[in-house]
Amino acid sequence: MQPSAALGRIQPSATLAMTSRVFELKRQGIDVIGLGAGEPDFDTPDFVKEAAIQAIRDGKTKYTNVDGTAELKAAIVAKFARDNNLTYTPNQVTVNVGGKHTLFNAFVATIDAGDEVIVPAPYWVSYPDVIQFAGGTPVFVAAGADQGYKLRPEQLEAAITPKTKWVVLNSPSNPTGAAYSEAELKALGDVLERHPHVWVFADDMYEHIVYDGFRFRTIAEVCPNLYERTLTVNGCSKAYAMTGWRIGFAAGAPWLIKAMAKLQSQSTSNPCSIAQAAAVAALTGPQDFLKERAAAFQTRRDLVVDMLNQAEGIVCPKPEGAFYVYPDVSGTMGKTTPKGKKIETDEDLIGYFLDDARVAAVHGAAFGLSPAMRISYATSEAALTEACRRIQEACAALR
């Protein structure tokens, strides 16, 4: 027996592969600093943990509705109203096993062979693979550092064809941290209003992690005419430090939500009942800690940007949000390591950093725009300082 053709259209996640490699090196006792994982180092808030413990004590350990409990859907409806000025009803809400599951359900439920999905590059590694698994074609549009890593209206207009089904907008972005302003979203929305066959996948997973007074907005809020054909996607993983709890959610057109539930009923069925109870607490409980954590991330961002810009051959823009930087490493290309290996790609550079400097990052090619790398600063200032010092020394050693 051979693997299916659909499986052959995808690749393993590069970010998870690097995380696994770091785990293995640490297991061997090797002093490696991992800056590859997209995971907050903060703990899940205590009040969220207590809600989960209470749910266990209350016997909430049975199956729930396929795509989420009534309590969690109500909390999500309230969240969208509170944070995004968007009005939804429970039948417009889906709860999934993490944001990646939301992405999978939405695209597998709607994409047919030959359909196109516009994906600005750099992009989160899972977007193109899920599109291709579903039989669609990702249409990549380069949005480099010279344009703030953000899609421009004229690029969007040029990329749309009669086959276009979705456009992906991720703000703040994984891997760059770039976030669209209200004006920038409005300009993209003006284009999309002229193309009523195109739907918007608005990935807002990092909405609460923004800096320097940036005001987060989502496209269905800014462009009400796009409300009916926007899937507004979010989750508990990043802002609430609940990566392992696996709760993602989205809101959109009732027919789409129903289609996603149909698919989920034949795959995972309901998300974990205990995790759902914890998510209710996260979304309805105190929210003040979100700004405190964002402030801590901002301090780390500033540290990393400053130190990386002191490394020879690296230019690091300052992002508006998330907990990643995406520095341009073209200044290191063509140089040779102390062991005599020529750096020809960003993957070569990442291998050099891991083997010689014991710092793990992810190469830019995995995100569709090279030569670059993604560094996550969701770790301690001490670890970040040491990691950036090692990168500076490694870059200085190149000839």
C-alpha positions in Angstrom: 0.0 0.0 0.0 1.1 3.6 -0.8 0.3 6.8 1.0 -2.6 8.8 -0.6 -2.1 11.4 -3.3 -3.4 14.0 -0.9 -0.8 13.2 1.7 1.9 13.5 -1.0 0.8 17.1 -1.6 1.9 18.3 1.9 5.1 18.5 3.9 5.7 18.1 7.7 5.6 21.4 9.6 9.1 23.0 9.6 8.4 24.8 12.9 7.3 21.6 14.7 10.3 19.8 13.2 12.7 22.4 14.7 10.9 22.2 18.0 11.3 18.4 18.0 15.0 18.7 17.2 15.5 21.1 20.1 13.7 18.8 22.5 16.0 15.9 21.4 19.2 18.0 21.8 18.1 19.1 25.3 17.3 15.5 26.2 20.9 14.7 25.3 22.1 17.4 27.7 23.2 19.9 25.0 22.9 23.6 25.9 20.7 24.8 23.1 18.4 27.9 23.2 15.2 27.3 21.3 13.8 30.3 19.5 11.7 28.3 17.0 8.5 27.5 18.9 5.5 29.7 18.6 4.5 29.3 22.2 4.3 31.8 25.0 6.5 30.9 28.0 3.9 32.4 30.3 1.8 29.8 32.2 -2.0 29.4 31.7 -3.7 31.8 34.2 -4.6 30.2 37.5 -8.3 31.1 37.2 -8.4 29.2 33.9 -6.8 26.1 35.5 -9.2 26.2 38.4 -12.2 26.3 36.0 -10.8 23.1 34.3 -10.3 21.4 37.7 -13.8 22.3 38.7 -15.2 21.0 35.4 -13.6 17.6 36.2 -15.1 17.6 39.7 -18.5 18.5 38.2 -18.3 15.5 35.9 -18.0 17.5 32.7 -16.1 14.6 31.1 -18.6 13.5 28.5 -19.1 14.2 24.8 -20.3 17.7 24.0 -21.9 19.2 20.9 -19.6 18.4 17.9 -18.4 22.0 17.4 -18.6 23.3 20.9 -20.7 23.7 24.0 -23.5 26.2 24.3 -21.6 27.9 27.1 -18.4 28.3 25.1 -20.2 29.5 22.0 -22.0 32.1 24.1 -18.6 33.2 25.5 -17.2 33.5 22.0 -20.2 35.6 20.8 -19.6 37.9 23.8 -15.8 38.0 23.0 -16.4 39.1 19.4 -18.8 41.8 20.6 -16.5 43.1 23.3 -13.2 43.0 21.5 -14.1 43.4 17.8 -17.5 45.1 17.6 -18.9 42.1 15.7 -22.3 40.7 16.3 -22.7 36.9 15.8 -25.2 34.3 17.0 -24.2 30.9 18.3 -25.1 29.2 15.0 -22.4 31.3 13.4 -19.7 30.0 15.8 -17.5 26.9 15.5 -15.1 25.5 18.2 -12.2 23.4 17.0 -9.2 21.5 18.2 -6.9 24.5 17.9 -6.6 27.2 15.2 -4.9 24.8 12.8 -8.0 22.6 13.0 -10.2 25.6 12.1 -8.0 26.3 9.1 -8.3 22.6 8.0 -12.1 22.5 8.5 -12.7 25.7 6.6 -10.6 24.9 3.6 -11.4 21.2 3.3 -15.1 22.0 3.6 -15.0 24.6 0.8 -12.1 24.0 -1.6 -12.5 22.0 -4.8 -9.8 21.0 -7.3 -8.6 24.0 -9.2 -9.7 26.6 -6.6 -7.2 29.2 -5.8 -6.4 30.8 -2.4 -4.3 34.0 -2.2 -1.6 33.7 0.4 0.7 36.7 1.2 4.3 35.6 1.7 5.8 35.3 4.2 3.1 33.0 5.5 2.4 30.6 8.4 3.7 27.2 7.3 0.3 25.4 7.5 -1.6 27.6 5.0 -0.3 26.3 1.7 -0.2 22.7 2.9 -3.8 22.6 4.0 -4.8 24.3 0.8 -3.0 21.7 -1.3 -4.3 18.8 0.8 -7.8 20.1 0.0 -7.0 20.0 -3.7 -6.6 23.8 -4.1 -3.8 25.9 -5.4 -2.1 28.5 -3.2 -1.3 31.7 -5.0 1.6 33.4 -3.3 2.0 37.1 -3.3 5.4 38.4 -2.1 5.1 41.0 0.6 8.6 41.7 1.8 10.2 44.0 4.3 10.2 46.9 1.9 6.4 47.0 2.3 6.2 46.1 5.9 5.5 42.5 5.2 1.9 43.5 4.3 -0.2 42.8 1.2 -0.9 45.9 -0.9 -4.2 46.5 -2.6 -2.8 46.5 -6.1 -1.2 43.2 -5.4 -4.4 41.7 -4.2 -6.3 43.1 -7.3 -3.7 41.5 -9.6 -3.8 38.1 -7.9 -7.6 37.7 -8.1 -8.9 35.4 -10.8 -12.3 33.8 -11.5 -10.8 30.7 -9.7 -10.0 32.6 -6.5 -12.1 31.3 -3.5 -10.3 32.7 -0.5 -7.7 35.3 0.5 -5.8 34.7 3.8 -5.1 37.8 6.0 -3.1 37.1 9.2 -2.7 40.1 11.5 -0.6 40.3 13.6 1.4 37.9 11.4 3.1 34.6 12.1 6.0 34.8 11.1 6.7 38.5 10.8 4.6 40.2 13.5 3.3 42.7 11.0 -0.2 44.0 11.7 -2.6 45.8 9.3 -3.9 49.2 10.4 -7.5 50.2 9.9 -6.7 52.2 6.8 -4.7 49.3 5.3 -7.6 46.9 5.9 -10.0 49.3 4.4 -7.9 49.6 1.3 -7.9 45.8 0.9 -11.6 45.7 1.6 -12.3 48.1 -1.2 -10.6 45.7 -3.6 -12.5 42.7 -2.2 -15.9 44.5 -2.5 -15.4 44.5 -6.2 -14.9 40.7 -6.3 -17.9 39.1 -4.5 -16.8 35.5 -5.2 -13.7 35.9 -2.9 -14.0 35.0 0.8 -11.7 36.2 3.6 -9.9 33.9 6.1 -9.1 36.5 8.8 -6.5 34.9 11.2 -6.5 37.1 14.3 -4.8 34.6 16.6 -2.4 37.3 18.0 -4.8 40.1 18.3 -4.0 40.8 22.0 -0.3 40.9 21.4 0.3 44.3 19.9 2.8 47.1 20.8 3.4 50.9 20.8 -0.3 51.7 21.1 -1.2 49.9 18.0 -5.0 49.4 17.8 -6.0 46.0 16.5 -8.9 45.8 14.0 -10.2 42.9 12.0 -11.5 43.2 8.5 -15.2 42.3 9.1 -15.2 45.1 11.6 -13.6 47.7 9.3 -15.5 46.6 6.2 -19.1 45.6 7.1 -19.9 44.7 3.5 -17.5 41.8 3.9 -19.1 40.5 7.0 -21.1 37.8 5.2 -18.1 36.3 3.5 -15.4 36.6 6.2 -14.5 33.8 8.5 -13.1 35.6 11.6 -10.7 33.1 13.3 -9.2 33.2 16.7 -8.4 31.0 19.7 -7.0 30.7 23.2 -3.5 29.4 22.4 -1.5 32.6 22.2 -3.0 35.3 24.3 -4.2 33.0 27.1 -1.1 30.8 27.0 -3.2 27.7 26.3 -1.3 26.1 23.4 -1.7 22.6 24.8 -5.4 22.9 25.6 -6.1 23.0 21.9 -9.0 25.4 21.5 -9.5 27.4 18.3 -12.7 29.1 17.2 -14.2 31.1 14.4 -17.4 32.9 13.4 -18.9 33.3 10.0 -21.8 32.5 7.7 -24.2 29.8 9.2 -23.9 27.6 6.1 -20.1 27.5 6.4 -20.2 26.8 10.1 -22.6 24.0 9.5 -20.3 22.6 6.8 -17.3 22.7 9.1 -19.3 20.9 11.8 -20.3 18.2 9.3 -16.6 17.6 8.6 -15.6 17.7 12.2 -18.4 15.2 13.1 -16.5 12.6 11.0 -13.0 13.5 12.2 -12.2 14.6 15.7 -15.8 15.2 16.9 -15.9 17.6 19.9 -12.9 19.4 21.3 -11.9 18.2 24.9 -14.8 19.0 27.3 -12.4 20.1 30.0 -10.5 22.4 27.6 -13.8 24.0 26.6 -14.7 24.7 30.2 -11.3 26.3 30.6 -11.8 28.4 27.5 -15.1 29.8 28.9 -13.2 31.0 31.9 -10.5 32.5 29.8 -12.8 34.5 27.6 -15.2 35.6 30.3 -12.8 36.1 33.2 -10.4 38.9 34.0 -8.6 40.3 30.9 -6.2 42.8 32.5 -3.3 40.4 32.4 -3.3 40.5 28.6 -1.9 44.0 28.5 0.7 43.1 31.2 1.9 40.2 29.1 1.9 42.2 25.9 4.1 44.8 27.7 6.6 42.1 28.6 6.6 40.8 25.0 7.3 44.4 23.9 10.3 44.7 26.1 11.6 41.4 24.7 10.9 42.6 21.1 12.9 45.7 21.6 15.8 43.7 23.1 15.9 41.2 20.2 15.5 43.8 17.5 18.3 45.9 18.9 20.7 43.0 19.4 20.0 41.4 16.0 20.6 44.6 14.2 24.1 44.6 15.7 24.8 41.2 14.1 26.9 41.4 10.9 24.8 40.7 7.9 21.4 40.8 9.6 18.7 43.5 9.3 15.8 43.2 11.6 12.6 45.2 11.2 10.5 46.1 14.3 7.1 44.4 14.2 3.8 45.7 15.4 2.7 42.5 17.2 2.9 38.8 17.8 6.1 37.5 19.4 8.2 37.0 16.3 10.8 38.9 14.3 11.6 38.1 10.7 15.1 39.5 10.0 16.6 39.7 6.5 19.8 37.6 6.5 20.9 38.3 2.9 24.1 39.9 4.3 25.3 36.5 5.4 24.8 34.7 2.1 27.9 33.6 0.3 30.1 33.7 3.4 31.9 30.8 4.9 31.7 29.3 8.4 34.9 28.6 10.5 34.5 25.0 9.5 34.7 25.8 5.8 31.0 25.5 4.9 29.6 28.1 2.5 26.3 29.7 3.5 24.2 29.5 0.3 20.7 29.5 1.8 18.9 30.6 4.9 18.6 26.9 5.8 22.4 26.7 5.8 22.5 29.7 8.1 20.0 28.2 10.5 22.0 24.9 10.5 25.2 26.8 11.3 23.5 28.7 14.2 22.2 25.4 15.6 25.4 23.4 15.2 28.0 26.0 16.1 26.1 28.6 18.3 23.5 26.2 19.8 20.6 28.6 18.9 17.5 27.2 17.1 15.4 29.3 14.8 13.4 28.5 11.6 14.7 29.3 8.1 12.7 31.8 6.0 12.2 29.4 3.1 9.7 27.5 5.2 7.6 30.7 5.3 7.9 31.4 1.6 10.3 34.4 1.6 14.1 34.1 1.7 16.8 34.8 2.7 15.4 35.4 6.2 14.7 33.6 9.5 11.9 33.5 12.1 12.9 34.0 15.7 10.3 33.7 18.5 11.0 35.9 21.5 8.5 34.1 23.7 11.1 33.2 26.2 13.0 34.9 29.0 15.1 38.0 28.6 18.1 36.2 29.9 17.7 33.4 27.3 17.1 36.0 24.5 20.1 38.0 25.5 22.4 35.0 25.5 20.9 33.7 22.2 21.4 37.0 20.4 24.9 37.2 21.8 25.7 33.8 20.3 24.2 34.9 17.0 26.3 38.0 17.0 29.4 35.9 17.6 28.5 33.4 14.9 27.9 36.1 12.4 31.2 37.8 13.2 33.0 34.5 12.7 31.7 34.2 9.1 34.2 35.1 6.4 
